[in-house]
Amino acid sequence: MQRKKNMAHILMFVYALIIFLSPFLIGRKGGPPGGRTYIPCISDDDCIVAQPPYVLLCVNNFCTYFRDDDLPQR
């Protein structure tokens, strides 16, 4: 009986760990740092101001996030 309780606690811990870590792991794939938004633009002035160290630039008529130290050459 004790073994089943321990196994249940371990499984609950693993499930909680997966639920807690998944937003961070998934968010790194397509999230804002380096990601395209769906904000249409014509020039960089059309994009909103981002939180430092990120900037939004107009690329292919959509605002795109970049880090200050990783800006594309223009």
C-alpha angles and dihedrals in degrees: 000000000000090000091057091051092050092047091050091051092049092049092048089050091051092048091049090048092051092048092048097047100039097080090054094047095044093041092059092060103060106358127119104282097093093349132127118242125207093242108121117222143170099197137010089263090068092064122089122247111267129210113267132286085036129073131190118228130180109249121169090347094303129096110249130193120236134170117245091243094046103052118150119246114259 
